[in-house]
Amino acid sequence: MEAAMEYQIRLASREDVAEIEALMRRSLEVLGRSAYDETQVMSAQRHTALLDLQMVDDGTYYVAVAGGRLAACGGWSRRAKLFRGSSAQEVELQQRLVDKATEPARIRAMFVDPSHARRGLGRRLLETSENAARAEGFSSTILLAMHSGIELYRACGYVPAEPYAFSTPDGIELPCTVMTKRLDV
């Protein structure tokens, strides 16, 4: 019988970036296939498996570690940007802090290594992020859910708000869903 693995949640550091991005690509390669075709997965690996360093610098991005290796990652942001991108508008959104009295905190870049899937890590990172946002005074969260993760978000109390077709720089569409959750209920 295999011993239960212990996971530790900690803030990510810049030294984790290469390992985080490799974890994101593995997650998309295996878990992403439940919702996306080969072309979509390959495009997502190239264009979405890139960590927004601002979240690391802001101290709002976490990793789950087991046996000295990263098993999952995810976080939240107090900035207006909902997902990673590089257009001038997105750069402006990256800089703007949201008004916590009227706007939701952003849940972002949640990925689990396939070898650690179905062990509650996504839920733990989501709860860690929500608790930190709540402690900072936010009463709600918003996220852009890739369809491979939508059931986790529903199970954690997120409600679909609207469909969103994310287009990668190479013109591939990734159907996603904007989802929200109240933290003050």
C-alpha positions in Angstrom: 0.0 0.0 0.0 1.4 3.4 -1.1 1.9 5.9 1.8 -0.1 9.1 1.5 1.9 11.9 0.1 2.2 15.1 2.1 1.8 18.4 0.3 2.9 21.8 1.5 1.5 25.0 0.1 3.9 27.9 0.0 4.3 31.2 -1.9 6.0 30.8 -5.3 9.3 32.5 -5.9 11.1 33.5 -9.1 13.3 30.4 -8.7 10.2 28.3 -9.3 9.2 29.8 -12.6 10.8 27.2 -15.0 9.3 24.3 -13.0 5.9 26.0 -12.8 5.8 26.5 -16.5 6.8 22.9 -17.1 4.1 21.8 -14.8 1.6 23.9 -16.7 2.6 22.3 -20.0 2.3 18.8 -18.5 -1.2 19.6 -17.1 -2.4 20.9 -20.4 -0.9 17.9 -22.2 -2.8 15.4 -20.1 -5.7 17.0 -18.3 -6.4 19.6 -21.0 -7.3 16.8 -23.4 -10.5 16.2 -21.5 -11.9 19.4 -23.1 -9.7 20.4 -26.0 -8.4 18.8 -29.2 -4.7 18.3 -30.2 -4.4 21.7 -32.0 -5.9 23.5 -29.0 -3.7 21.7 -26.5 -0.6 22.5 -28.4 -1.5 26.1 -28.8 -2.4 26.4 -25.1 0.9 24.9 -24.2 2.8 27.5 -26.3 0.7 30.5 -25.3 -0.9 30.0 -21.9 1.7 28.0 -20.0 3.6 31.1 -19.2 3.6 32.5 -15.6 2.6 36.1 -15.0 5.6 37.1 -12.9 3.6 40.1 -11.4 1.7 37.6 -9.3 4.9 36.1 -7.9 6.2 39.6 -7.2 2.9 40.6 -5.6 3.1 37.5 -3.3 -0.2 36.1 -4.5 0.9 33.0 -6.4 1.3 29.6 -4.6 2.7 26.2 -5.3 2.0 22.8 -3.7 5.1 20.9 -3.1 5.6 17.2 -2.4 8.9 15.4 -2.1 10.8 18.5 -3.1 8.9 18.8 -6.4 6.0 21.0 -7.5 2.7 19.2 -7.7 0.3 22.1 -8.4 0.2 25.9 -8.8 -2.3 28.7 -8.7 -3.1 32.0 -7.2 -5.0 35.2 -7.1 -4.5 38.8 -8.1 -5.6 42.2 -7.0 -4.8 43.6 -10.5 -7.4 44.0 -13.2 -6.0 41.4 -15.6 -8.0 38.2 -15.7 -5.6 36.1 -17.7 -2.1 36.3 -19.2 -1.6 38.2 -22.4 0.7 40.8 -23.9 -1.4 43.4 -25.7 -1.1 47.1 -24.7 -4.6 46.9 -23.1 -3.6 43.8 -21.1 -0.4 45.5 -19.9 -2.5 48.4 -18.7 -4.8 46.0 -16.9 -1.8 44.3 -15.3 -0.9 47.6 -13.7 -4.3 48.7 -12.5 -5.3 47.6 -9.0 -8.9 46.6 -8.7 -11.2 48.4 -6.3 -11.8 45.7 -3.6 -15.0 47.5 -2.5 -16.6 47.0 -6.0 -14.6 44.6 -8.0 -13.7 40.9 -7.6 -10.2 39.5 -6.9 -8.9 37.5 -9.9 -8.2 33.7 -9.5 -5.5 32.9 -12.0 -3.3 30.2 -13.5 -4.5 27.1 -11.6 -2.7 23.9 -12.8 -2.2 20.5 -11.3 0.5 18.0 -12.4 -1.3 15.0 -13.9 0.6 12.6 -11.5 -0.9 14.5 -8.6 -4.5 15.0 -10.0 -7.6 14.1 -8.0 -5.9 14.6 -4.6 -7.6 17.9 -3.6 -4.6 20.1 -4.6 -6.7 22.4 -6.9 -9.2 22.9 -4.2 -6.5 23.6 -1.6 -4.8 26.2 -3.8 -8.2 27.7 -4.6 -9.1 28.0 -0.9 -5.7 29.4 -0.1 -6.2 32.1 -2.7 -9.8 32.9 -1.7 -8.8 33.1 2.0 -5.9 35.6 1.1 -8.3 37.7 -1.1 -10.9 37.7 1.7 -8.3 38.7 4.3 -7.4 41.6 2.0 -11.0 42.8 2.0 -12.4 41.3 -1.3 -16.0 40.0 -1.2 -15.9 38.1 -4.5 -13.7 36.4 -7.0 -13.8 35.9 -10.8 -11.8 33.5 -13.0 -11.6 32.4 -16.6 -12.1 28.7 -16.5 -10.6 26.4 -19.1 -13.2 23.8 -19.7 -10.9 21.1 -18.3 -11.2 22.7 -14.9 -14.8 23.8 -14.9 -16.1 21.0 -12.7 -13.6 21.7 -10.0 -14.7 25.4 -9.9 -18.4 24.4 -9.8 -17.7 22.0 -6.9 -16.0 24.9 -5.1 -19.0 27.2 -5.5 -18.2 29.1 -8.7 -21.1 30.0 -10.9 -20.8 30.4 -14.7 -21.2 34.0 -15.7 -20.6 34.0 -19.5 -18.8 32.0 -22.2 -15.5 33.4 -23.4 -13.6 32.4 -26.5 -9.9 32.9 -25.8 -7.9 33.3 -29.0 -4.2 32.4 -28.8 -1.7 34.5 -30.9 -1.7 31.7 -33.5 -5.5 32.1 -34.0 -6.6 29.0 -32.2 -9.8 29.4 -30.1 -10.0 27.9 -26.6 -13.6 28.0 -25.4 -13.6 29.0 -21.7 -16.1 30.2 -19.2 -16.0 33.3 -16.9 -17.1 32.2 -13.4 -17.7 34.1 -10.2 -18.0 33.4 -6.5 -19.1 35.4 -3.5 -16.7 35.2 -0.6 -18.9 37.0 1.9 -21.7 34.5 2.1 
